[in-house]
Amino acid sequence: MVNQLKEYEYAKYLPEKSSIGGTITTEDSHVHLSFGYPNSDLFPLQALSEAASEAILSGGHLALHYFGGDGINKTKQWIKESAVHRSIEVDLDQILTTSGAQHAIDVAARTLINTGDEVWVEAPTFFGATQAFQLAGAKITSFPIDRNGLVVDEVEAALKKRKAPKFIYIMPNFHNPGGVNLSQDRREKLAKLAEQYSFYILEDDAYGELSFTTDYQPSVYSYAPSHVIYIGTFSKIIGPGVRIGWIIAKGEVLSKLNIFLQGSQTNPLTQEILAQLFTKLSFQTHLTSLIDDYRVKRDVMVEALQQTFQDHISFHIPEGGFFIWVRFKKDIDTDELAARAFRNGVSIVPGTSFYQDNRPSNEIRLCFTYCDAEQIKRGVRILADTYFSIVKSDVEEIKA
């Protein structure tokens, strides 16, 4: 009989629990407004099937090796051409492929952070990023966002009073969870601050392609290429299971980042499949179908929220991406709301998940892309009923 490990000491930097919000269930009737997932029905399955077959049969003898085949450079070529929409001009050797955007964030964190270094983030922000920074040993300071994204004036004020961070992490397009875009003047100002105070900006553009207006703002990278590490991913536009993202960078940091990717190419067979997919799929047609579907679902969710909650909430209507960030005008424990709503049949992510200090929050994140229109309506209705039952019980308790 094997003795179990007792009082084993795991790495001290590990968090007590994962920061990923929301609870998962497999019940068919449950409405998953917490999932930050694309619409499964819009995965290009037929084109992927043909691309996979072609990649294996015609290119597999190279693609199944550590360093892959022609698909590596063809995938990078697609990334290079796509980046032009963000006013990014790069050579192929400035592009590093990763196993998704989360892997890119982790590689950047491990490259730039020494234990005790400061990293500045938006508040709220993507919990997967803050956990990566904490695991790398960073001390995290947060700065607020508003309808125009990160409040750069507050960043500037902090830079005048204290040591600059190793980097600032931002999501300038269709922010997760805020749904807002960083305004062009703030992009330019933040880039200039990075140059002036000598720090990096980690620009996470996971949702940038999903603009309902197809109005692409210049990337922060375009204003200060030597001070920005740009991150993109195929997860939101092809499928999360593809597990291919990328980093665009230049100068010394590029070679440092590449240290963590040495030994073999990232998923060379998958990149070979992607390369074949680009020849079999009209990407613009595919992207248009995603945008059309998500715009309709956003409108369905906006109408449902307005009808059921009326003046009890406020929210920004996003012009792309996946999420609506809902703020309740009354103070409410959104962790309790999430727990009760889950028992009633709908999952949401409470706002505390998006603040690195786990501060109390009267906000929640809702995703409009994964569920169909009827599920969205039903989920919002259940959520509203749950909210008003809590408010009513609180009022009755005060009267008692």
Secondary structure in CASP SS format (residue, H / E / C, confidence):
PFRMAT SS
TARGET T0000
AUTHOR 0000-0000-0000
METHOD secondary structure of the structure
MODEL  1
M C 1.00
V C 1.00
N C 1.00
Q C 1.00
L C 1.00
K C 1.00
E C 1.00
Y C 1.00
E C 1.00
Y C 1.00
A C 1.00
K C 1.00
Y C 1.00
L C 1.00
P C 1.00
E C 1.00
K C 1.00
S C 1.00
S C 1.00
I C 1.00
G C 1.00
G C 1.00
T C 1.00
I C 1.00
T C 1.00
T C 1.00
E C 1.00
D C 1.00
S C 1.00
H C 1.00
V E 1.00
H E 1.00
L C 1.00
S C 1.00
F C 1.00
G C 1.00
Y C 1.00
P C 1.00
N C 1.00
S H 1.00
D H 1.00
L H 1.00
F C 1.00
P C 1.00
L H 1.00
Q H 1.00
A H 1.00
L H 1.00
S H 1.00
E H 1.00
A H 1.00
A H 1.00
S H 1.00
E H 1.00
A H 1.00
I H 1.00
L H 1.00
S H 1.00
G H 1.00
G H 1.00
H H 1.00
L H 1.00
A H 1.00
L C 1.00
H C 1.00
Y C 1.00
F C 1.00
G C 1.00
G C 1.00
D C 1.00
G H 1.00
I H 1.00
N H 1.00
K H 1.00
T H 1.00
K H 1.00
Q H 1.00
W H 1.00
I H 1.00
K H 1.00
E H 1.00
S H 1.00
A H 1.00
V H 1.00
H H 1.00
R H 1.00
S C 1.00
I C 1.00
E C 1.00
V C 1.00
D C 1.00
L H 1.00
D H 1.00
Q H 1.00
I E 1.00
L E 1.00
T E 1.00
T E 1.00
S C 1.00
G C 1.00
A H 1.00
Q H 1.00
H H 1.00
A H 1.00
I H 1.00
D H 1.00
V H 1.00
A H 1.00
A H 1.00
R H 1.00
T H 1.00
L H 1.00
I C 1.00
N C 1.00
T C 1.00
G C 1.00
D C 1.00
E E 1.00
V E 1.00
W E 1.00
V E 1.00
E E 1.00
A E 1.00
P C 1.00
T C 1.00
F C 1.00
F H 1.00
G H 1.00
A H 1.00
T H 1.00
Q H 1.00
A H 1.00
F H 1.00
Q H 1.00
L H 1.00
A C 1.00
G C 1.00
A C 1.00
K E 1.00
I E 1.00
T E 1.00
S E 1.00
F E 1.00
P E 1.00
I E 1.00
D E 1.00
R C 1.00
N C 1.00
G E 1.00
L E 1.00
V C 1.00
V H 1.00
D H 1.00
E H 1.00
V H 1.00
E H 1.00
A H 1.00
A H 1.00
L H 1.00
K H 1.00
K H 1.00
R C 1.00
K C 1.00
A C 1.00
P C 1.00
K C 1.00
F E 1.00
I E 1.00
Y E 1.00
I E 1.00
M C 1.00
P C 1.00
N C 1.00
F C 1.00
H C 1.00
N C 1.00
P C 1.00
G C 1.00
G C 1.00
V C 1.00
N C 1.00
L C 1.00
S C 1.00
Q H 1.00
D H 1.00
R H 1.00
R H 1.00
E H 1.00
K H 1.00
L H 1.00
A H 1.00
K H 1.00
L H 1.00
A H 1.00
E H 1.00
Q H 1.00
Y H 1.00
S C 1.00
F C 1.00
Y E 1.00
I E 1.00
L E 1.00
E E 1.00
D E 1.00
D C 1.00
A C 1.00
Y C 1.00
G C 1.00
E C 1.00
L C 1.00
S E 1.00
F C 1.00
T C 1.00
T C 1.00
D C 1.00
Y C 1.00
Q C 1.00
P C 1.00
S C 1.00
V C 1.00
Y H 1.00
S H 1.00
Y H 1.00
A C 1.00
P H 1.00
S H 1.00
H H 1.00
V E 1.00
I E 1.00
Y E 1.00
I E 1.00
G E 1.00
T E 1.00
F C 1.00
S C 1.00
K C 1.00
I C 1.00
I C 1.00
G C 1.00
P H 1.00
G H 1.00
V H 1.00
R C 1.00
I C 1.00
G E 1.00
W E 1.00
I E 1.00
I E 1.00
A C 1.00
K C 1.00
G C 1.00
E H 1.00
V H 1.00
L H 1.00
S H 1.00
K H 1.00
L H 1.00
N H 1.00
I H 1.00
F C 1.00
L C 1.00
Q C 1.00
G C 1.00
S C 1.00
Q C 1.00
T C 1.00
N C 1.00
P H 1.00
L H 1.00
T H 1.00
Q H 1.00
E H 1.00
I H 1.00
L H 1.00
A H 1.00
Q H 1.00
L H 1.00
F H 1.00
T H 1.00
K H 1.00
L C 1.00
S C 1.00
F H 1.00
Q H 1.00
T H 1.00
H H 1.00
L H 1.00
T H 1.00
S H 1.00
L H 1.00
I H 1.00
D H 1.00
D H 1.00
Y H 1.00
R H 1.00
V H 1.00
K H 1.00
R H 1.00
D H 1.00
V H 1.00
M H 1.00
V H 1.00
E H 1.00
A H 1.00
L H 1.00
Q H 1.00
Q H 1.00
T H 1.00
F H 1.00
Q H 1.00
D H 1.00
H H 1.00
I E 1.00
S E 1.00
F E 1.00
H C 1.00
I C 1.00
P C 1.00
E C 1.00
G E 1.00
G C 1.00
F C 1.00
F E 1.00
I E 1.00
W E 1.00
V E 1.00
R E 1.00
F E 1.00
K C 1.00
K C 1.00
D C 1.00
I C 1.00
D C 1.00
T H 1.00
D H 1.00
E H 1.00
L H 1.00
A H 1.00
A H 1.00
R H 1.00
A H 1.00
F H 1.00
R H 1.00
N H 1.00
G C 1.00
V E 1.00
S E 1.00
I C 1.00
V E 1.00
P E 1.00
G H 1.00
T H 1.00
S H 1.00
F H 1.00
Y C 1.00
Q C 1.00
D C 1.00
N C 1.00
R C 1.00
P C 1.00
S C 1.00
N C 1.00
E E 1.00
I E 1.00
R E 1.00
L E 1.00
C E 1.00
F C 1.00
T C 1.00
Y C 1.00
C C 1.00
D C 1.00
A H 1.00
E H 1.00
Q H 1.00
I H 1.00
K H 1.00
R H 1.00
G H 1.00
V H 1.00
R H 1.00
I H 1.00
L H 1.00
A H 1.00
D H 1.00
T H 1.00
Y H 1.00
F H 1.00
S H 1.00
I H 1.00
V H 1.00
K H 1.00
S H 1.00
D H 1.00
V H 1.00
E H 1.00
E H 1.00
I H 1.00
K H 1.00
A C 1.00
END
